[in-house]
Amino acid sequence: MPNESVRQLYIEELRDLYNAETQLVKALPKMAKASSNDELRQAFEEHLRQTSEHVSRLEQIFEMLDEKPSGKKCLGMEGLVKEAAETMKEDYEDAVMDAGIIGAAQRVEHYEIAAYGTVRTLAELMGENEHVTLLEQTLEEEKQTDQKLTKLAEDVNSEAMETKEEAEGEESESTSGNRSRSGKSSSRRAA
């Protein structure tokens, strides 16, 4: 029989994860809606389906433990979700907004990867092999989602930079047009 303190820690960590996942079920549709990139929106919609499965797996584990999943608020996830919401309130251009949302989503994924790694290890220590299998499945899906977001970020971040460069190019043209109207050249100003 496992150490009772370790078992209690395990249950508390599972409750924390359960609350984190239920918070995500509410946050992911908002992230999908705020995304202008179709692939990013689809990735959030797919992860929402996975997250619902993650909740179900955690419920299975709680049932096996004869414990209730509720009772603990995940403050870490609450903070990450609030940060994502703040990003989505900003007035960024589409690609820049998408880049910000990806960053927020990856912070969430990294938090989940750490949390699932912890509970999987505790389950292994306690000899809860069925739990290990369920937790490992979720952990792998979280890692795959993070990899998918990294791949999407490569394109989205490049697009965000192009948007910035285009805006700077337009600003530069408008500034040089003003200079030539005023009769001053840029070389004289620099001197």
Secondary structure, DSSP 8 states (H G I E B T S, - for coil): ---HHHHHHHHHHHHHHHHHHHHHHHHHHHHHHH--SHHHHHHHHHHHHHHHHHHHHHHHHHHHHT--S-S---HHHHHHHHHHHHHHHS---HHHHHHHHHHHHHHHHHHHHHHHHHHHHHHHHTT-HHHHHHHHHHHHHHHHHHHHHHHHHHHHHHHHHHHHHHHHHHHHHHHHHHHHHHT--HHHHH-
